[in-house]
Amino acid sequence: MRTRGGSEQRSLPTRVARATGNGARRTVCAWRALDRDRRVATLAAIAVLATMFLPWYQRDTTAFVDGRPVSASQNLNAFQAFTFVEAATLLVIVALLALFFARAEQRDFHLPARDGTLVCAAGAWICLLIFYRQLDRPEPLAGAQASASVGVNWGIFLAFLAAIVLGAVGFRMRVAEQGEHQPPVVRDARGEPPTAPMRPGEVPPARDRR
């Protein structure tokens, strides 16, 4: 005889598997629903997030053991030197991915700016944050018997490059959005754009006096 608790315990893996399958199915459907520019922007945002797990900094420490200097080197990713810069970068990336997922599922919501403007601003903001982080590096954390220095590593340059791609795609989206909403030019029978109505006493242009 099954108890209520045992039934719930047995159904828990089933519920987890079902939720995982639904999430994967929704993700695949959302990816297919995105257009080309939003797919590239999504990949660029994921690339920025992935570079945060790569070495951003390198800490070189020199300690004196028995009167002899001993050097050691340590690579630090963005999460091992987490500050407001890395937190702001992570927040922007998560917000962009949530925006693209909601757009793909055609959820009804309004933002103060179009998607292209938001993506372009997000890429520029991440570039600014990463550039600032290259100047304001983590503290060496050296002791009295050791000296240390911190330099940037190759991962932070990949993050900067991915942010540039993100901003460029956002700029292209912004230009396309402006072209879609530009009103068509209506021309008259002679193939010329219409002129504004004349006020009383105004002399018509030379081309209209023929």
Backbone hydrogen bonds, N-H to C=O, Kabsch-Sander energy under -0.5 kcal/mol:
donor,donor_aa,acceptor,acceptor_aa,energy
7,S,3,T,-2.3
8,E,4,R,-2.1
9,Q,5,G,-2.3
10,R,6,G,-2.3
11,S,7,S,-1.9
12,L,8,E,-1.0
14,T,10,R,-0.6
15,R,11,S,-2.4
16,V,12,L,-2.4
17,A,13,P,-2.6
18,R,14,T,-2.4
19,A,15,R,-2.5
20,T,16,V,-2.5
21,G,17,A,-2.5
22,N,18,R,-2.3
23,G,19,A,-2.3
24,A,20,T,-2.4
25,R,21,G,-2.3
26,R,22,N,-2.5
27,T,23,G,-2.1
28,V,24,A,-2.3
29,C,25,R,-2.3
30,A,26,R,-2.4
31,W,27,T,-2.2
32,R,28,V,-2.0
33,A,29,C,-1.5
34,L,30,A,-0.9
34,L,31,W,-0.6
39,R,35,D,-1.8
40,V,36,R,-2.3
41,A,37,D,-2.5
42,T,38,R,-2.2
43,L,39,R,-2.4
44,A,40,V,-2.4
45,A,41,A,-2.4
46,I,42,T,-2.5
47,A,43,L,-2.2
48,V,44,A,-2.1
49,L,45,A,-2.1
50,A,46,I,-2.6
51,T,47,A,-2.2
52,M,48,V,-0.7
52,M,49,L,-0.7
53,F,50,A,-1.7
54,L,51,T,-1.3
56,W,76,L,-2.5
57,Y,76,L,-2.4
58,Q,151,G,-2.9
59,R,74,Q,-3.2
60,D,58,Q,-0.6
60,D,149,S,-2.8
61,T,59,R,-0.5
61,T,72,A,-3.2
62,T,147,S,-3.4
63,A,70,V,-2.9
64,F,145,Q,-1.4
65,V,63,A,-0.6
65,V,68,R,-3.0
66,D,64,F,-0.5
68,R,65,V,-1.8
70,V,63,A,-3.9
72,A,61,T,-2.8
74,Q,59,R,-2.1
76,L,57,Y,-2.6
78,A,52,M,-1.5
79,F,52,M,-0.8
81,A,77,N,-0.7
82,F,79,F,-0.8
87,A,83,T,-2.2
88,A,84,F,-2.5
89,T,85,V,-2.2
90,L,86,E,-2.5
91,L,87,A,-2.3
92,V,88,A,-2.2
93,I,89,T,-2.1
94,V,90,L,-2.3
95,A,91,L,-2.2
96,L,92,V,-2.3
97,L,93,I,-2.4
98,A,94,V,-2.2
99,L,95,A,-2.1
100,F,96,L,-2.6
101,F,97,L,-2.1
102,A,98,A,-2.2
103,R,99,L,-2.4
104,A,100,F,-2.3
105,E,101,F,-1.6
106,Q,103,R,-1.3
107,R,102,A,-2.3
109,F,107,R,-0.8
118,L,114,R,-2.1
119,V,115,D,-2.8
120,C,116,G,-2.4
121,A,117,T,-2.4
122,A,118,L,-2.3
123,G,119,V,-2.4
124,A,120,C,-2.2
125,W,121,A,-2.5
126,I,122,A,-2.4
127,C,123,G,-2.2
128,L,124,A,-2.1
129,L,125,W,-2.3
130,I,126,I,-2.7
131,F,127,C,-2.4
132,Y,128,L,-2.2
133,R,129,L,-2.1
134,Q,130,I,-1.6
135,L,131,F,-0.9
135,L,132,Y,-0.5
136,D,132,Y,-2.7
137,R,135,L,-1.0
146,A,143,G,-1.0
147,S,62,T,-2.6
149,S,60,D,-2.2
151,G,58,Q,-2.4
153,N,56,W,-2.9
155,G,55,P,-2.1
156,I,55,P,-0.6
156,I,153,N,-0.9
157,F,153,N,-0.7
158,L,154,W,-1.5
159,A,155,G,-1.9
160,F,156,I,-1.9
161,L,157,F,-2.2
162,A,158,L,-2.5
163,A,159,A,-2.0
164,I,160,F,-1.8
165,V,161,L,-2.1
166,L,162,A,-2.1
167,G,163,A,-2.3
168,A,164,I,-2.4
169,V,165,V,-2.4
170,G,166,L,-2.1
171,F,167,G,-2.0
172,R,168,A,-2.1
173,M,169,V,-2.4
174,R,170,G,-2.2
175,V,171,F,-2.2
176,A,172,R,-2.2
177,E,173,M,-2.4
178,Q,174,R,-2.0
179,G,175,V,-1.9
180,E,176,A,-1.9
181,H,177,E,-1.3
182,Q,179,G,-0.8
186,V,184,P,-0.6
188,D,192,E,-3.2
191,G,188,D,-1.7
202,E,199,R,-2.1
208,D,205,P,-1.0
209,R,205,P,-0.5
209,R,206,A,-1.0
